[in-house]
Amino acid sequence: MFILQYPIKIVLVDDDQDALNLMSSFLKDNEHFDVLSFTSPKKALSFMTENEVHIAVIDINMKEMYGDRLLDAIIKLESGTQVIITTASDNLINFTACYRLRANGFIFKPLKKDSFIKVIENSHKNLINWSQVFEEMMMRKHSA
């Protein structure tokens, strides 16, 4: 995933269909994003194991699997996926666990469009930066 290709694949994971619908609506007008939604964290992880995903937005409190466990599993895929956490909880333990697992962003519910888009754009910029660094490294290697 070092050379960024469009559209950016974004996976949304929340066991609340209304939350998924809201997040999808925030992203629907951006032609650079291909958005997929999952109410099942296990199905989302299975998809991410088989497909390149650039950004994942996952809820912490899900019945099938807690978000910090899903975050850990995504990190272990070593795919470079930017992971953003959403939650309605102000549980400091959850926040700390996600921070230590290197989540790329954290958004509180109820979701607000401006802050949601901002954290998605920050992850997108991070992906662009890594892609540019990789391209520069390749040019240096070939010019040496």
Contacts in CASP RR format, 6 or more apart in sequence:
PFRMAT RR
TARGET T0000
AUTHOR 0000-0000-0000
METHOD contacts of the structure
MODEL  1
MFILQYPIKIVLVDDDQDALNLMSSFLKDNEHFDVLSFTSPKKALSFMTE
NEVHIAVIDINMKEMYGDRLLDAIIKLESGTQVIITTASDNLINFTACYR
LRANGFIFKPLKKDSFIKVIENSHKNLINWSQVFEEMMMRKHSA
1 52 0 8 1.000
1 54 0 8 1.000
1 79 0 8 1.000
1 80 0 8 1.000
1 81 0 8 1.000
1 127 0 8 1.000
2 130 0 8 1.000
2 131 0 8 1.000
2 134 0 8 1.000
3 131 0 8 1.000
3 134 0 8 1.000
3 135 0 8 1.000
4 54 0 8 1.000
4 127 0 8 1.000
4 128 0 8 1.000
4 130 0 8 1.000
4 131 0 8 1.000
6 32 0 8 1.000
7 31 0 8 1.000
7 32 0 8 1.000
7 33 0 8 1.000
7 34 0 8 1.000
8 32 0 8 1.000
8 33 0 8 1.000
8 34 0 8 1.000
8 54 0 8 1.000
8 55 0 8 1.000
8 124 0 8 1.000
8 127 0 8 1.000
9 34 0 8 1.000
9 36 0 8 1.000
9 51 0 8 1.000
9 52 0 8 1.000
9 53 0 8 1.000
9 54 0 8 1.000
9 55 0 8 1.000
10 27 0 8 1.000
10 33 0 8 1.000
10 34 0 8 1.000
10 35 0 8 1.000
10 36 0 8 1.000
10 53 0 8 1.000
10 54 0 8 1.000
10 55 0 8 1.000
10 56 0 8 1.000
10 57 0 8 1.000
10 120 0 8 1.000
11 35 0 8 1.000
11 36 0 8 1.000
11 37 0 8 1.000
11 38 0 8 1.000
11 44 0 8 1.000
11 47 0 8 1.000
11 48 0 8 1.000
11 53 0 8 1.000
11 55 0 8 1.000
11 56 0 8 1.000
11 57 0 8 1.000
12 20 0 8 1.000
12 23 0 8 1.000
12 24 0 8 1.000
12 35 0 8 1.000
12 36 0 8 1.000
12 37 0 8 1.000
12 38 0 8 1.000
12 56 0 8 1.000
12 57 0 8 1.000
12 58 0 8 1.000
13 37 0 8 1.000
13 38 0 8 1.000
13 39 0 8 1.000
13 41 0 8 1.000
13 44 0 8 1.000
13 56 0 8 1.000
13 57 0 8 1.000
13 58 0 8 1.000
13 59 0 8 1.000
13 62 0 8 1.000
13 67 0 8 1.000
13 70 0 8 1.000
14 20 0 8 1.000
14 23 0 8 1.000
14 37 0 8 1.000
14 39 0 8 1.000
14 58 0 8 1.000
14 59 0 8 1.000
14 62 0 8 1.000
14 86 0 8 1.000
15 39 0 8 1.000
15 40 0 8 1.000
15 41 0 8 1.000
15 59 0 8 1.000
15 62 0 8 1.000
15 63 0 8 1.000
15 64 0 8 1.000
16 39 0 8 1.000
16 59 0 8 1.000
17 39 0 8 1.000
19 59 0 8 1.000
19 86 0 8 1.000
19 109 0 8 1.000
19 111 0 8 1.000
20 37 0 8 1.000
20 38 0 8 1.000
20 39 0 8 1.000
22 111 0 8 1.000
23 37 0 8 1.000
23 57 0 8 1.000
23 86 0 8 1.000
23 111 0 8 1.000
23 116 0 8 1.000
24 35 0 8 1.000
24 37 0 8 1.000
26 111 0 8 1.000
26 113 0 8 1.000
26 116 0 8 1.000
26 117 0 8 1.000
27 33 0 8 1.000
27 35 0 8 1.000
27 117 0 8 1.000
27 120 0 8 1.000
28 35 0 8 1.000
32 124 0 8 1.000
33 120 0 8 1.000
36 47 0 8 1.000
38 44 0 8 1.000
38 47 0 8 1.000
40 64 0 8 1.000
41 58 0 8 1.000
41 62 0 8 1.000
41 64 0 8 1.000
41 65 0 8 1.000
41 67 0 8 1.000
41 69 0 8 1.000
41 70 0 8 1.000
42 64 0 8 1.000
42 65 0 8 1.000
44 56 0 8 1.000
44 58 0 8 1.000
44 70 0 8 1.000
45 65 0 8 1.000
45 70 0 8 1.000
45 73 0 8 1.000
45 74 0 8 1.000
47 53 0 8 1.000
48 56 0 8 1.000
48 74 0 8 1.000
48 77 0 8 1.000
48 79 0 8 1.000
48 81 0 8 1.000
49 77 0 8 1.000
52 79 0 8 1.000
53 79 0 8 1.000
53 81 0 8 1.000
54 81 0 8 1.000
54 82 0 8 1.000
54 123 0 8 1.000
54 124 0 8 1.000
54 127 0 8 1.000
55 81 0 8 1.000
55 82 0 8 1.000
55 83 0 8 1.000
55 84 0 8 1.000
55 120 0 8 1.000
55 123 0 8 1.000
55 124 0 8 1.000
55 127 0 8 1.000
56 74 0 8 1.000
56 81 0 8 1.000
56 82 0 8 1.000
56 83 0 8 1.000
56 84 0 8 1.000
57 83 0 8 1.000
57 84 0 8 1.000
57 85 0 8 1.000
57 86 0 8 1.000
57 107 0 8 1.000
57 120 0 8 1.000
58 67 0 8 1.000
58 70 0 8 1.000
58 71 0 8 1.000
58 74 0 8 1.000
58 83 0 8 1.000
58 84 0 8 1.000
58 85 0 8 1.000
58 86 0 8 1.000
59 67 0 8 1.000
59 85 0 8 1.000
59 86 0 8 1.000
59 87 0 8 1.000
60 66 0 8 1.000
60 67 0 8 1.000
60 68 0 8 1.000
60 85 0 8 1.000
60 86 0 8 1.000
60 87 0 8 1.000
60 89 0 8 1.000
60 91 0 8 1.000
60 94 0 8 1.000
60 98 0 8 1.000
61 67 0 8 1.000
61 87 0 8 1.000
61 88 0 8 1.000
61 89 0 8 1.000
62 70 0 8 1.000
67 85 0 8 1.000
67 98 0 8 1.000
68 94 0 8 1.000
68 97 0 8 1.000
68 98 0 8 1.000
68 101 0 8 1.000
71 83 0 8 1.000
71 85 0 8 1.000
71 98 0 8 1.000
71 101 0 8 1.000
71 103 0 8 1.000
72 101 0 8 1.000
74 81 0 8 1.000
74 83 0 8 1.000
75 83 0 8 1.000
75 101 0 8 1.000
75 102 0 8 1.000
82 104 0 8 1.000
82 123 0 8 1.000
82 126 0 8 1.000
82 127 0 8 1.000
83 102 0 8 1.000
83 103 0 8 1.000
83 104 0 8 1.000
83 105 0 8 1.000
84 103 0 8 1.000
84 104 0 8 1.000
84 105 0 8 1.000
84 106 0 8 1.000
84 107 0 8 1.000
84 119 0 8 1.000
84 120 0 8 1.000
84 123 0 8 1.000
85 98 0 8 1.000
85 103 0 8 1.000
85 105 0 8 1.000
85 106 0 8 1.000
85 107 0 8 1.000
86 106 0 8 1.000
86 107 0 8 1.000
86 108 0 8 1.000
86 109 0 8 1.000
86 111 0 8 1.000
87 94 0 8 1.000
87 106 0 8 1.000
87 107 0 8 1.000
87 108 0 8 1.000
87 109 0 8 1.000
88 108 0 8 1.000
88 109 0 8 1.000
88 110 0 8 1.000
90 108 0 8 1.000
95 106 0 8 1.000
98 106 0 8 1.000
99 106 0 8 1.000
104 122 0 8 1.000
104 123 0 8 1.000
104 126 0 8 1.000
105 119 0 8 1.000
105 122 0 8 1.000
105 123 0 8 1.000
106 119 0 8 1.000
107 115 0 8 1.000
107 116 0 8 1.000
107 119 0 8 1.000
END
